[in-house]
Amino acid sequence: MIAIHPQYITDTAGKKLVVLPLNEFDILMNELEELEDIQLYDQAKKEDDGKRILFSDYLKARKAKNA
């Protein structure tokens, strides 16, 4: 579990804000990026049809498409 130490402040318009130390913010952002990567991996696995092509064939097709 990530230990965070938020501070709560209110701006001049009455809007409540949360302030975190920079290192804790960086940790949270890294955790969110990792979670996003996991979600993208899970989605890719779900959509995988098992079909594979050689990288050289992919490059040939891409070159032909862009020509």
CORGITA-V629471 format. One record per run of one state. SS is the DSSP state (helix for helix, strand for strand, loop for the rest). FROM is the first residue (numbers start at 1). LEN is the number of residues. Records with the same first field share a line. If there is no record, write none. Layout:
SS->FROM-LEN / FROM-LEN
This chain:
loop->1-6 / 11-5 / 20-2 / 48-7 / 67-1
strand->7-4 / 16-4
helix->22-26 / 55-12
